Amino acid sequence: MSSEETGMAGELPVQTATAFAVSHELARLSSLQIADLAKDHAVVVQPIGSIEQHGPHLPVVTDAYIAESLVRGSVSLLGDDGPEVWILPTLSYGRSIEHLGFVGTVTLSTDTLLGVCRDVGRSVAASGFRRLIFVNGHGGNVALLDVVSRDIRIDTGLLVFRIMPSQFGLPQGLDCPDADFGAHADFVETSVMLALDESMVHLERAQIGGESAERLFGKQQTHALGPSSPTAWLTRDLSGNGVIGDPRNASAEIGRRIVDTWQRRLATCYREIANFEFDPSQ
C-alpha cells in the first residue's frame, strides 16, 4: 500500500461535500433523468448509520454523519473518469437497541430495519440498477446488513455489498491508545468527528469508559468471551457513561489521516464493484 493510500504523505485535505458529490445525489434527479442513466456498471450507494448516544462529548448523529461524509468525500475523489456512482439519501436511523436506556438514542427494531433495507433494494432494482452498496457507520447494523444483503440478492438479482469503512483499518504507524477496547465514542471515532466537524465535538467533556470491554474486543480471551465468541452485550453492561474507549487525546490531525485513508479505499471499492460480475465457471 502506498504512502498516499495510508495518509502518510503529508497533510492531505479531507474531502467533503463538493459540487461533484452533490451532482451524484440520485434524489436530485427527476424520474426521467434516472430512467436515462447508463446502469450496466452504475453503483448505487446507500449510506446508513444510527441516531444513538455517543457519550458526553459526541452528537447522537455521529454514525450517520460519518457514513454520509465518507461517501460524499470518496465520490468526490473519483473525478469525471470514475465509475458512475449514485448516492441515496442517508438512512440515519439504525438498529441501536444496545444503546437503549441512554438519553437521545432513537432506534429502529430489527424487523423494521430489515424491511426498510429490503424495500430500498427492491426499489433500486425496479429502477434498473444492478449494483447496490450499503456504506455503514454503525457496528450494530453489521449482522443485519449481512443478512438483508443476501435477501436482496435472492429477491431482486442485485449485486449487493456491505462496506464498513472502519473495518478498512487505520493508517500505518498510527498510535491508538485504546486499541484493545475502544469500540464506541472512542479515540478513533472522536478524532474522525473532529476532522469532519469539530463544532459538534465537546472534547472538554470526553471521558474514558468501558475498560472492561477488553475481554470482548481486545486480545484477552476466555472460552466464553473474545472476538471469536462475543456475548450479546448491551452498552450499559460495559459502561456507565456510554463510552467504550478513551477519547481524551483525540485530535483533528489524526482524524484527517484516518478519513483520508477510508475515503481513498472507498473510492477504490467503487471502481472494483462497478466492474464486478460473478463467474461460476472460475
C-alpha positions in Angstrom: 0.0 0.0 0.0 1.4 3.4 -1.0 2.0 6.3 1.4 -0.7 8.2 -0.3 -3.3 5.5 0.5 -2.3 5.3 4.1 -2.5 9.1 4.6 1.2 9.4 5.4 2.2 11.7 2.6 1.9 15.0 4.5 -1.3 16.9 5.3 -3.9 15.6 2.8 -7.1 17.6 2.9 -10.3 15.8 4.0 -12.7 15.5 1.0 -16.1 16.9 2.0 -19.3 17.5 0.0 -18.1 19.0 -3.2 -20.2 20.1 -6.1 -19.2 16.9 -7.8 -20.6 14.7 -5.0 -23.8 16.8 -4.9 -24.3 16.2 -8.6 -24.2 12.5 -7.9 -27.1 12.5 -5.5 -29.8 10.4 -7.0 -32.7 12.1 -5.3 -31.8 15.4 -7.1 -32.7 13.8 -10.4 -36.1 13.5 -12.0 -37.6 10.2 -12.8 -37.0 10.8 -16.5 -33.3 11.6 -15.8 -32.9 8.4 -13.7 -34.5 6.4 -16.5 -31.9 7.7 -19.0 -28.9 6.8 -16.8 -26.5 4.1 -18.0 -27.0 1.4 -15.5 -24.9 -1.6 -16.6 -21.9 -0.6 -14.4 -23.5 2.1 -12.3 -23.2 1.8 -8.5 -25.9 3.0 -6.1 -24.6 3.8 -2.6 -26.9 3.8 0.5 -25.1 5.5 3.5 -26.6 4.1 6.7 -25.8 5.0 10.3 -27.7 5.5 13.5 -29.1 8.0 16.0 -27.7 7.0 19.3 -25.9 8.3 22.4 -22.1 8.7 21.9 -21.1 9.6 25.4 -21.0 13.1 26.8 -18.9 14.6 24.0 -20.2 13.4 20.6 -23.6 14.0 18.9 -26.2 11.3 18.6 -25.9 11.6 14.8 -22.2 10.6 14.8 -22.5 7.3 12.9 -24.8 8.6 10.2 -22.8 11.8 9.8 -19.5 9.8 9.4 -21.1 7.4 6.8 -22.6 10.3 4.8 -19.4 12.4 4.9 -17.2 9.5 3.9 -19.5 8.7 1.0 -19.5 12.2 -0.3 -15.8 12.6 0.1 -15.0 9.3 -1.6 -17.3 10.1 -4.5 -15.5 13.4 -4.9 -12.2 11.6 -5.3 -13.5 9.7 -8.4 -13.5 12.6 -10.8 -15.0 12.6 -14.3 -13.2 9.5 -15.4 -14.5 7.4 -12.5 -17.4 4.9 -12.4 -21.0 6.2 -12.3 -21.8 6.3 -8.5 -25.2 7.5 -7.3 -25.8 8.4 -3.7 -29.1 7.8 -2.0 -30.3 9.9 1.0 -28.7 8.7 4.2 -30.6 6.2 6.4 -29.9 8.0 9.6 -31.8 5.6 11.9 -30.3 2.2 12.5 -30.6 -0.7 14.8 -29.3 0.7 18.1 -31.0 -1.4 20.7 -27.8 -1.9 22.6 -27.9 1.8 23.5 -31.5 1.8 24.8 -31.6 3.4 28.2 -29.3 6.2 27.2 -31.0 9.6 26.5 -31.0 10.6 22.8 -31.0 7.1 21.3 -33.7 6.6 18.6 -33.6 3.1 17.2 -35.5 1.0 14.7 -36.3 -2.6 15.6 -34.6 -5.4 13.8 -37.7 -6.2 11.8 -38.3 -2.6 10.8 -34.8 -2.0 9.5 -34.7 -5.3 7.7 -37.9 -4.3 5.9 -36.6 -0.8 5.1 -33.4 -2.2 3.6 -35.3 -4.8 1.6 -37.6 -2.1 0.3 -34.6 0.1 -0.7 -33.1 -2.9 -2.6 -36.4 -3.7 -4.4 -36.8 0.0 -5.4 -33.2 0.3 -6.7 -33.7 -2.9 -8.7 -37.0 -1.7 -10.1 -35.3 1.5 -11.4 -33.0 -0.7 -13.5 -29.8 -0.6 -11.4 -27.7 -3.8 -10.9 -25.3 -2.8 -8.0 -26.1 -1.6 -4.5 -23.6 -0.8 -1.7 -24.6 -0.2 1.9 -21.9 2.0 3.4 -22.4 1.6 7.1 -21.2 3.7 10.0 -22.7 1.7 12.9 -21.4 -1.6 14.3 -24.9 -2.6 15.5 -26.1 -2.7 11.8 -23.4 -5.1 10.6 -25.1 -8.5 11.2 -28.4 -7.2 10.0 -26.9 -5.8 6.8 -25.1 -9.1 6.1 -28.4 -11.0 6.3 -30.5 -8.5 4.3 -27.9 -8.1 1.6 -28.3 -11.8 0.7 -32.1 -11.5 0.9 -32.0 -8.6 -1.6 -29.7 -10.6 -3.8 -32.2 -13.5 -3.8 -35.3 -11.3 -4.2 -34.0 -9.0 -6.9 -30.8 -10.3 -8.5 -29.0 -7.1 -7.4 -25.3 -7.4 -6.7 -25.2 -6.2 -3.0 -22.2 -5.2 -1.0 -21.9 -4.2 2.7 -18.9 -1.9 3.5 -18.0 -0.6 6.9 -15.1 1.9 6.4 -13.8 1.5 10.0 -13.0 -2.1 9.0 -10.5 -0.9 6.5 -8.1 -0.3 9.4 -6.0 2.7 10.3 -3.1 4.5 8.6 0.3 2.8 9.2 2.1 4.0 12.3 -1.0 5.5 14.0 -0.8 5.1 17.8 -4.2 4.3 19.1 -4.3 4.5 22.9 -7.4 2.4 23.3 -6.8 -0.2 20.6 -7.5 -3.1 23.0 -11.0 -2.0 24.0 -12.1 1.1 22.0 -15.4 0.5 20.3 -17.8 3.4 20.7 -17.2 7.2 21.1 -13.6 6.2 21.4 -10.2 7.7 20.2 -10.7 6.9 16.5 -14.4 7.9 16.3 -13.8 11.2 18.2 -10.8 12.0 16.0 -12.8 11.4 12.9 -15.6 13.7 14.1 -13.1 16.4 14.9 -11.8 16.2 11.4 -15.2 16.3 9.8 -16.9 18.9 12.0 -15.2 19.9 15.3 -18.1 22.2 16.1 -20.1 19.1 17.1 -17.4 17.7 19.4 -17.1 18.7 23.0 -13.7 17.3 23.7 -13.6 19.0 27.1 -16.3 16.6 28.2 -14.6 13.5 26.9 -14.2 10.6 29.4 -12.7 7.2 29.4 -15.3 4.4 29.7 -15.8 0.7 29.3 -12.3 -0.5 30.1 -13.7 -3.9 31.0 -14.7 -4.3 27.3 -11.1 -5.6 26.6 -12.5 -9.0 27.4 -14.8 -8.7 24.4 -12.9 -6.6 21.9 -9.2 -7.0 22.9 -6.5 -9.6 22.9 -7.5 -11.1 26.3 -9.9 -14.0 25.7 -11.6 -16.8 27.6 -13.6 -19.7 26.3 -16.9 -17.7 26.5 -15.6 -14.2 25.7 -13.5 -12.6 23.0 -13.9 -11.6 19.3 -14.5 -15.3 18.3 -17.5 -15.8 20.6 -18.8 -12.5 21.9 -21.7 -12.4 24.3 -24.8 -10.4 23.5 -23.7 -7.3 25.3 -25.5 -4.0 25.9 -23.7 -0.7 26.3 -24.9 -0.4 29.9 -23.2 -3.8 30.7 -19.9 -2.2 29.9 -20.0 1.5 30.5 -21.8 3.9 32.8 -21.1 7.0 30.6 -21.8 5.4 27.3 -18.2 5.5 26.1 -16.3 2.3 25.3 -12.7 3.6 24.8 -10.5 6.6 25.7 -11.3 9.6 23.5 -9.5 12.2 25.7 -6.4 12.7 23.4 -8.3 12.6 20.1 -7.2 15.1 17.5 -8.4 16.5 14.2 -5.0 15.9 12.7 -5.2 12.2 13.4 -8.8 12.2 12.2 -7.8 13.7 8.9 -5.3 10.9 8.3 -8.0 8.3 9.1 -10.7 9.9 7.0 -8.3 10.3 4.0 -7.4 6.6 4.2 -11.0 5.5 4.4 -12.2 7.7 1.6 -9.5 6.5 -0.7 -10.3 2.9 0.0 -14.0 3.5 -0.5 -13.2 5.1 -3.9 -11.2 2.0 -4.8 -14.1 -0.2 -3.8 -16.5 1.7 -6.2 -14.1 1.2 -9.1 -13.9 -2.6 -8.3 -17.6 -3.0 -7.7 -18.5 -1.2 -10.9 -16.8 -3.9 -12.9 -17.6 -6.9 -10.7 -19.5 -9.9 -12.1 -19.9 -13.4 -10.7 -18.3 -16.0 -12.9 -19.4 -19.5 -11.7 -17.1 -21.1 -14.3 -14.0 -19.9 -12.5 
